[in-house]
Amino acid sequence: MNLLAFRRMRGLLRKEFLQIWRDPSALAIAFVLPAVLLLIFGYGVSLDARNVPLGLVVEQPSALAASFTGAFGHSPYFRPRSFLTIQDAERAMRAREVQGIIWLPSNFARRAQHGGNAPIGVIVNGVDANDARLIEGYVQQVWATWLTAQARAQGHPSPTPLSVQPRVRFNPAVSSRNYLVPGLIAVIMTLTGALLTALVIAREWERGTMEALMVTRVAMREILLAKLIPYFLLGMGGMAASVAMAVLLFGVPLLGSWWVLGGASALFMLAALGMGLLISSVAHNQFVAGQIAIITTFLPAFLLSGFVFDIGSMPGVVQLITHVVAARYFVAILQSVFLAGDVWSVILPNALALAAMAAIFLGLARAAFRRRLD
């Protein structure tokens, strides 16, 4: 870069930073929007079931039945409520007052004391399939724990010869928040990265300053670099703030290297900004640019990145489509770096995919701007 080109570049960068300072909308997109979305989704979205309203129906009260139903009262997963008849409990379930029912028929205590198979009815509201599976698993856990406690209290051996000692790797607390928040960062930064360039450049198209800039002696690569560098720094600042919120506010462990996280974030931010530049080359209206950014970046990142829905369970055609979603690769890197550490077999291929997507989007954006200039 010769001296004249250096001076032009310096002037363009100064112009961009002054524009950011005078118009705080870019700062709001980079810092306020991620913070607000993280707070909303981080606290509002959860795959855990806690304090589930559970109906208890005991047709014939007994000490054994009271011991069993009391186990649900001591569980953090359930908020039990007693009903006199199964009909009353089913009406409460239809009214969505309870999500499950435990039904102990009148012969429960007698058959349990005589060594028979004591009947227990378990009815679960299956409208939400995920909650239904969770409730069913929680009921079985309470049942197994109660059986073991009863056997020990009576001096009998465990009802099963097996001794299961589960170990949960990478997320010992089995907290969905630890799993969701890293994915949330990827989804949110997809939107903010695209909006940073799409809206700002669309605003310049609206005001006519972009055409005025293009008729000067400034080269196209200098214009794109001047648009890319300031908003890359803003996006990385927003990324750093999001990671700080994840660790300090939500308590998500960060087991991997900060350097790996920073490098992967830089690649992803380049891809997101490239998408925004490409959008701004075809949408010269801020409203249209914002709508396109939401539809083409945020929604695919939310639905097809593996953030909530497992990619392996999707149809084959949809799995192929996920390969063009940059957030898919960043979600995999973030979940690995946060929860498992620097797993290079996961980080390297996904980082290469992000680098390729960044090069593709930035190349397409430069070609689109050149055609617009011609």
C-alpha positions as CSV (number, residue, x, y, z in Angstrom):
1,M,0.0,0.0,0.0
2,N,1.5,3.3,-1.1
3,L,1.4,6.5,0.9
4,L,-1.6,7.9,-0.9
5,A,-3.6,4.7,-0.4
6,F,-2.6,4.7,3.2
7,R,-3.8,8.2,3.7
8,R,-7.1,7.4,2.0
9,M,-7.5,4.3,4.2
10,R,-6.8,6.3,7.3
11,G,-9.3,8.9,6.3
12,L,-12.0,6.3,5.6
13,L,-11.4,4.6,8.9
14,R,-11.6,8.0,10.7
15,K,-14.9,8.7,8.9
16,E,-16.3,5.4,10.0
17,F,-15.3,5.7,13.7
18,L,-16.7,9.3,13.8
19,Q,-19.9,8.0,12.3
20,I,-20.1,5.3,14.9
21,W,-19.5,7.9,17.7
22,R,-22.1,10.3,16.4
23,D,-24.7,7.6,15.6
24,P,-24.9,5.2,18.6
25,S,-27.1,2.7,16.7
26,A,-24.1,0.6,15.8
27,L,-23.0,0.5,19.5
28,A,-26.5,-0.5,20.4
29,I,-26.4,-3.4,17.9
30,A,-23.0,-4.5,19.0
31,F,-23.5,-4.3,22.8
32,V,-27.1,-3.7,23.9
33,L,-28.8,-6.1,21.5
34,P,-26.7,-9.1,22.5
35,A,-27.0,-8.4,26.2
36,V,-30.8,-8.0,26.0
37,L,-31.2,-11.2,23.8
38,L,-28.9,-13.2,26.1
39,L,-30.9,-12.1,29.2
40,I,-34.2,-13.0,27.5
41,F,-33.2,-16.3,26.0
42,G,-30.8,-17.3,28.8
43,Y,-33.4,-17.0,31.5
44,G,-36.5,-17.7,29.4
45,V,-35.4,-20.8,27.4
46,S,-34.8,-23.9,29.4
47,L,-35.0,-27.6,28.6
48,D,-35.1,-28.6,32.3
49,A,-38.3,-29.4,34.1
50,R,-38.6,-28.1,37.6
51,N,-41.5,-27.8,40.0
52,V,-43.8,-29.8,37.7
53,P,-47.4,-29.8,39.0
54,L,-48.1,-33.5,39.7
55,G,-51.4,-35.0,40.8
56,L,-51.4,-37.7,43.5
57,V,-54.4,-40.0,43.8
58,V,-54.4,-42.4,46.8
59,E,-57.6,-44.5,46.9
60,Q,-56.7,-46.3,50.1
61,P,-54.4,-44.3,52.5
62,S,-51.7,-46.3,54.2
63,A,-48.2,-45.8,55.7
64,L,-46.7,-47.3,52.6
65,A,-48.6,-45.1,50.3
66,A,-47.8,-42.1,52.3
67,S,-44.1,-43.0,52.2
68,F,-44.2,-43.3,48.5
69,T,-46.1,-40.1,47.7
70,G,-43.9,-38.3,50.2
71,A,-40.9,-39.1,48.0
72,F,-42.4,-36.9,45.3
73,G,-42.8,-34.0,47.8
74,H,-39.0,-34.1,48.5
75,S,-38.1,-34.2,44.8
76,P,-37.0,-30.8,43.3
77,Y,-38.7,-31.8,40.1
78,F,-42.3,-32.0,41.3
79,R,-44.9,-29.9,43.1
80,P,-47.4,-32.5,44.2
81,R,-51.1,-31.9,44.6
82,S,-53.5,-34.5,46.1
83,F,-56.9,-35.5,44.6
84,L,-59.6,-37.8,46.0
85,T,-60.4,-39.6,42.8
86,I,-58.7,-40.3,39.5
87,Q,-61.6,-38.4,37.7
88,D,-60.8,-35.2,39.6
89,A,-57.1,-35.6,38.7
90,E,-57.9,-36.1,35.0
91,R,-60.1,-33.1,34.9
92,A,-57.2,-31.1,36.4
93,M,-54.9,-32.4,33.7
94,R,-57.3,-31.4,31.0
95,A,-57.4,-27.9,32.5
96,R,-53.5,-28.0,32.5
97,E,-53.4,-27.6,36.3
98,V,-51.2,-30.7,36.5
99,Q,-48.8,-32.2,34.0
100,G,-48.8,-35.8,35.4
101,I,-50.8,-38.1,37.7
102,I,-49.6,-40.8,40.1
103,W,-52.5,-43.2,40.9
104,L,-52.3,-45.7,43.7
105,P,-55.3,-48.0,43.6
106,S,-56.9,-49.4,46.7
107,N,-55.0,-52.6,46.6
108,F,-51.5,-51.0,46.4
109,A,-50.5,-51.4,50.0
110,R,-51.9,-55.0,50.3
111,R,-50.2,-56.3,47.3
112,A,-46.9,-54.6,48.1
113,Q,-46.9,-56.0,51.7
114,H,-47.6,-59.6,50.4
115,G,-44.8,-59.5,47.9
116,G,-46.9,-59.1,44.8
117,N,-46.6,-56.6,42.0
118,A,-48.2,-53.4,43.5
119,P,-50.0,-51.6,40.7
120,I,-49.2,-47.9,40.2
121,G,-50.8,-45.8,37.5
122,V,-48.7,-43.1,35.8
123,I,-50.4,-40.7,33.4
124,V,-48.4,-38.0,31.7
125,N,-49.6,-35.1,29.6
126,G,-48.0,-35.8,26.2
127,V,-48.9,-32.5,24.5
128,D,-45.3,-31.4,25.0
129,A,-43.3,-34.5,24.0
130,N,-40.1,-33.2,25.6
131,D,-41.7,-32.5,28.9
132,A,-43.5,-35.8,28.8
133,R,-40.3,-37.7,28.5
134,L,-38.7,-35.7,31.2
135,I,-41.6,-36.3,33.6
136,E,-41.6,-40.0,32.9
137,G,-37.9,-40.2,33.6
138,Y,-38.2,-38.2,36.8
139,V,-41.0,-40.5,38.0
140,Q,-38.9,-43.6,37.3
141,Q,-36.0,-42.0,39.2
142,V,-38.2,-41.2,42.3
143,W,-39.6,-44.8,42.1
144,A,-36.2,-46.4,42.0
145,T,-34.8,-44.3,44.8
146,W,-37.9,-45.1,47.0
147,L,-37.6,-48.8,46.3
148,T,-33.9,-48.8,47.3
149,A,-34.7,-46.8,50.5
150,Q,-37.5,-49.2,51.4
151,A,-35.3,-52.3,50.9
152,R,-32.6,-50.9,53.1
153,A,-35.1,-49.8,55.8
154,Q,-36.4,-53.4,56.0
155,G,-32.9,-55.0,56.0
156,H,-33.4,-56.6,52.6
157,P,-30.9,-56.6,49.8
158,S,-31.4,-54.2,46.9
159,P,-34.3,-55.2,44.7
160,T,-31.9,-55.4,41.8
161,P,-28.4,-57.0,41.8
162,L,-27.1,-54.1,39.8
163,S,-25.4,-51.1,41.2
164,V,-25.5,-48.2,38.8
165,Q,-23.1,-45.3,39.3
166,P,-23.8,-42.8,36.6
167,R,-21.2,-40.2,35.5
168,V,-22.1,-37.3,33.4
169,R,-19.2,-35.9,31.4
170,F,-18.9,-32.3,30.2
171,N,-22.0,-31.1,32.0
172,P,-22.0,-32.7,35.4
173,A,-24.9,-30.5,36.6
174,V,-27.0,-31.6,33.7
175,S,-28.1,-28.0,33.3
176,S,-29.7,-27.1,30.0
177,R,-28.4,-23.5,30.5
178,N,-24.8,-24.7,30.2
179,Y,-25.7,-26.2,26.9
180,L,-28.0,-23.4,25.6
181,V,-26.0,-20.3,26.4
182,P,-23.0,-21.0,24.2
183,G,-25.3,-21.8,21.3
184,L,-27.2,-18.6,22.1
185,I,-24.0,-16.6,21.7
186,A,-23.5,-18.0,18.2
187,V,-27.1,-17.3,17.2
188,I,-27.1,-13.8,18.6
189,M,-23.8,-12.8,17.1
190,T,-25.0,-14.1,13.7
191,L,-27.7,-11.5,13.8
192,T,-25.7,-8.7,15.3
193,G,-22.8,-9.3,12.9
194,A,-25.0,-9.2,9.9
195,L,-27.0,-6.2,11.1
196,L,-23.9,-4.1,11.9
197,T,-22.9,-3.9,8.2
198,A,-26.2,-4.4,6.5
199,L,-28.1,-1.6,8.3
200,V,-25.2,0.9,8.4
201,I,-24.4,0.5,4.7
202,A,-28.1,0.5,3.7
203,R,-28.4,3.8,5.6
204,E,-25.6,5.2,3.5
205,W,-27.3,4.1,0.3
206,E,-30.4,5.8,1.5
207,R,-28.6,9.1,2.2
208,G,-26.6,9.0,-1.0
209,T,-23.2,9.0,0.7
210,M,-22.3,5.6,-0.7
211,E,-22.6,6.8,-4.4
212,A,-20.7,9.9,-3.5
213,L,-17.9,7.8,-2.1
214,M,-17.8,5.5,-5.1
215,V,-17.2,8.2,-7.6
216,T,-14.0,9.3,-5.8
217,R,-10.6,7.7,-6.4
218,V,-11.1,5.4,-3.5
219,A,-10.7,1.7,-4.6
220,M,-13.4,-0.8,-3.9
221,R,-11.3,-2.9,-1.6
222,E,-10.5,0.2,0.5
223,I,-14.2,1.0,0.9
224,L,-14.9,-2.6,2.0
225,L,-12.0,-2.7,4.4
226,A,-13.1,0.7,5.9
227,K,-16.5,-0.8,6.4
228,L,-15.2,-4.1,7.7
229,I,-12.5,-3.1,10.2
230,P,-14.5,-0.8,12.6
231,Y,-17.5,-3.1,12.7
232,F,-15.3,-6.2,13.2
233,L,-13.8,-4.5,16.3
234,L,-17.4,-3.6,17.5
235,G,-18.6,-7.2,16.9
236,M,-15.6,-8.7,18.7
237,G,-16.3,-6.3,21.6
238,G,-19.9,-7.5,21.7
239,M,-18.7,-11.1,21.6
240,A,-16.4,-10.5,24.5
241,A,-19.2,-8.9,26.5
242,S,-21.5,-11.9,25.7
243,V,-18.8,-14.4,26.8
244,A,-18.3,-12.4,30.0
245,M,-22.1,-12.6,30.7
246,A,-22.1,-16.3,30.0
247,V,-19.3,-17.0,32.5
248,L,-20.1,-14.4,35.2
249,L,-23.9,-14.1,35.1
250,F,-25.0,-17.5,33.9
251,G,-22.2,-19.5,35.5
252,V,-21.3,-21.4,32.3
253,P,-17.9,-23.0,32.7
254,L,-15.2,-22.1,30.2
255,L,-12.8,-25.0,30.1
256,G,-11.0,-24.2,26.8
257,S,-8.5,-21.6,25.8
258,W,-9.4,-17.9,25.5
259,W,-7.1,-17.8,22.5
260,V,-8.9,-20.6,20.7
261,L,-12.2,-18.9,21.5
262,G,-11.0,-15.6,20.2
263,G,-9.6,-17.0,17.0
264,A,-12.8,-19.0,16.3
265,S,-14.9,-15.9,17.1
266,A,-12.8,-13.7,14.7
267,L,-13.5,-16.2,11.9
268,F,-17.2,-16.3,12.6
269,M,-17.4,-12.5,12.9
270,L,-15.8,-12.2,9.5
271,A,-18.4,-14.6,8.0
272,A,-21.3,-12.7,9.7
273,L,-20.0,-9.3,8.5
274,G,-19.5,-10.8,5.1
275,M,-23.2,-11.8,5.1
276,G,-24.1,-8.3,6.1
277,L,-22.0,-6.8,3.3
278,L,-23.7,-9.1,0.8
279,I,-27.1,-8.1,2.1
280,S,-26.3,-4.4,1.9
281,S,-25.2,-4.8,-1.7
282,V,-28.7,-5.8,-2.8
283,A,-30.9,-4.0,-0.2
284,H,-30.5,-0.3,-0.2
285,N,-33.2,0.3,2.4
286,Q,-32.7,-0.1,6.1
287,F,-36.0,-1.8,6.7
288,V,-35.5,-4.3,3.8
289,A,-31.9,-4.9,4.9
290,G,-33.1,-5.7,8.5
291,Q,-35.8,-8.0,7.3
292,I,-33.4,-9.9,5.0
293,A,-30.8,-10.2,7.8
294,I,-33.4,-11.7,10.2
295,I,-34.7,-14.2,7.6
296,T,-31.4,-15.2,6.1
297,T,-29.2,-15.2,9.2
298,F,-31.1,-15.3,12.5
299,L,-33.8,-17.8,11.7
300,P,-31.5,-20.4,10.0
301,A,-29.0,-20.0,12.9
302,F,-31.8,-20.5,15.4
303,L,-33.4,-23.5,13.7
304,L,-30.5,-25.3,11.8
305,S,-27.4,-24.7,13.9
306,G,-27.9,-27.5,16.4
307,F,-28.5,-24.9,19.1
308,V,-31.8,-26.4,20.2
309,F,-32.7,-29.1,17.7
310,D,-30.3,-32.0,17.1
311,I,-29.0,-32.0,13.6
312,G,-28.7,-35.8,13.5
313,S,-32.4,-36.2,14.0
314,M,-33.3,-33.9,11.1
315,P,-34.3,-35.3,7.7
316,G,-31.4,-35.9,5.3
317,V,-32.2,-33.0,3.0
318,V,-32.4,-30.6,6.0
319,Q,-29.0,-31.9,7.3
320,L,-27.5,-31.0,4.0
321,I,-28.9,-27.5,4.2
322,T,-27.3,-27.0,7.6
323,H,-23.9,-27.1,6.0
324,V,-24.4,-23.6,4.5
325,V,-25.3,-22.2,7.9
326,A,-22.2,-20.6,9.5
327,A,-23.7,-20.8,13.0
328,R,-23.7,-24.6,12.8
329,Y,-19.8,-24.6,12.9
330,F,-19.6,-21.9,15.5
331,V,-22.1,-23.6,17.8
332,A,-20.0,-26.8,17.7
333,I,-16.8,-24.9,18.6
334,L,-18.4,-22.9,21.4
335,Q,-20.0,-25.9,23.1
336,S,-16.7,-27.7,22.9
337,V,-14.6,-24.9,24.2
338,F,-17.0,-24.0,27.0
339,L,-17.9,-27.5,28.2
340,A,-15.2,-29.9,27.0
341,G,-12.1,-27.8,26.4
342,D,-9.9,-27.6,23.4
343,V,-11.0,-30.7,21.5
344,W,-9.1,-30.2,18.2
345,S,-10.9,-32.8,16.3
346,V,-14.0,-30.6,16.7
347,I,-12.3,-27.2,16.6
348,L,-10.1,-27.6,13.5
349,P,-12.7,-28.8,10.9
350,N,-15.3,-26.3,12.0
351,A,-12.8,-23.5,12.1
352,L,-11.7,-24.3,8.5
353,A,-15.4,-24.3,7.5
354,L,-15.8,-20.9,9.0
355,A,-12.7,-19.6,7.3
356,A,-14.0,-20.9,3.9
357,M,-17.5,-19.3,4.5
358,A,-15.9,-16.0,5.5
359,A,-13.8,-16.0,2.3
360,I,-16.9,-16.9,0.2
361,F,-19.2,-14.2,1.7
362,L,-16.5,-11.5,1.5
363,G,-15.7,-12.4,-2.0
364,L,-19.3,-12.4,-3.1
365,A,-19.8,-9.0,-1.4
366,R,-16.8,-7.5,-3.2
367,A,-18.1,-8.8,-6.5
368,A,-21.6,-7.5,-5.8
369,F,-20.3,-4.0,-5.0
370,R,-18.1,-4.0,-8.1
371,R,-21.1,-4.7,-10.3
372,R,-23.0,-2.0,-8.5
373,L,-20.2,0.4,-9.2
374,D,-20.1,-0.6,-12.9
